[in-house]
């Protein structure tokens, strides 16, 4: 391996950037990082809550990877559409898929298709300023909403509820686009319901995220005591669930404040959504723990008036043409990150949506080890190395590192006008235009 390998990484989120950095150690490879968007960093930019400043600062660390020799950003190019996986493989010694898991999981209940029912992936993308978010829907629909249901007991569910409950003043320091600020400020929320079919000890949110619900300036938290009967909801011998249960207990008696009410419902699962043209009611059923710890139906039903339902029950990956894929797990079929010699995977598309951002670093290292072992064994094909000619032939408008730097500066300049570090620019055509003016 005296000559550096030429590698393509598909996806510029944390797993893609960590993969690229690991490959470039000691001059092992030169790396082209592809993204379908004109902006890098994936989930760190478009999935982490905008008011979690310390976590979002991870993108500054990822950004420094672009300063290393031997790496290029090829943004605004969709692999599987603009260039097929097979075409990409023909041009490189190896390809690593790190494009994540961007689809949401459905509830599988009647009426889920009604207007006003959305996946957390879509809603989070909108308030984070994703270029492909459905601005027209959210900006026209949300001002009409008074009652919200968020289904799920994870950090994303908590993020969604917290973001909806925040006052305009609480959102001022974030980098969300101006149209998102204005839309959220125009809402007249009365109630936000978080629905979970299990108890607080079984929730997957972190204690820090859970506590943030109780720190909102103008929102009161109420815990539905009906879902806390018996011992099952509290049972755990692990530290985090025990801390979470203590936080929930502390909310059973809280002084009232002006503003919307955030209701926590445990042992409650949605069974149907009803409405004419859009959602108006969510029917929920009480659940209970059996003596063996299993979850069982009780037959007790309750109707909640809801105009906006956000399902937050997990992410799943989607396949690419010509790549072995497991529909059940929503991941590619692989062995230690190796789909086959010359084609690899890292991150959520490899292992599913699990872990924290830092988990992707260890995962990327493991995949790179498989790739380098194949290279050492002489199993990698030799790519043609003519990707630039193919891109030119297709007439693709690529955004480079310099283009991203121009976008970065434009967002910081825009933010300065509002007294914040940056303001996200969400219009894709504008982003590409700014990038095209880069020297």
Buried (B, 14 or more C-beta within 10 A) or exposed (E): EEEBBBBBBBBBBBBBBBBBBBBBEEBBBBBBBBBBBBBBBBBBBBBBBBBBEEEBEBBEEBBEBBEEEBBBBBBBBBBBEBBBBEEBBBBBBBBBBBBBBBBBBEBEBEBBEBBBBBBBBBBBBBBBBBBBBBBEBBBEBBBEBBBBBBBBBBBBBBBBBBBBBBBEEBBEEBBBBBBBBEBBEEBEBEBBBBBBBBBBBBBBBBBEBBBBBBEBEEBBBBBBEEBBEEEBBBBBEEEBBBBBBEBBEEBEEEEEEEBBBBBBBBBBBBBBBBBEEBBBBBBBBBBBBEEEEEBEEEEEEEEBBBBBBBBBBBBBBBBBEEBEBEEEEBBBEBEEBBBBBBBBBBBBBBBBBEEEBEBBBEBBBBBBBBBBEBBEEEBBEEBEEEBEEBBEEEEBBBBBBEBBBBBBEBBBEBBEEBEBBBBBBBBBEBBBBBBEEBE
